[in-house]
Amino acid sequence: MFTYPKVPQSHCSNCSAPIGPIHVNLHRNAECLARPYTTGNHLEVTNARVLKSYCMKCGVQAACDYLQEAGFFLQDVQDYENVRVCTSCGYSHVNMYEWHPTYLIAVNRFDGVFLDTLEETVVVIACERCETAHGQWL
């Protein structure tokens, strides 16, 4: 859960409708897994930021379209912690124990102070090559 001083965006990035407390966000985070046999949270997150916010009508589809227009290829990621290759290009190695960019489309609830994730819908774990080629445009 992240604390924001205000709603990350007040209007939908796709249709400009006002965004309610429950909405869809496209996040970009730097993430890495904690080393095996460590206690506590297994996923470390830093530099989290909301790139785009969408109303529930436009939602996940508009966020997916935005990532695809930037050049990312979206694949279904079921076993997040066991990813070993870029989920966009499908062949470049990603060391999950080192910091790497992650794009996350999530349904969030904002209560005026906290942004809580209700559901993670799409995840892109990008290699350096895909981040350089596509991430710079977001």
Beta strands, then each sheet from edge to edge (+ up, - down):
strand 1: 2-3
strand 2: 22-33
strand 3: 43-54
strand 4: 100-110
strand 5: 114-125
sheet 1: 1+ 5- 4+ 2- 3+
end
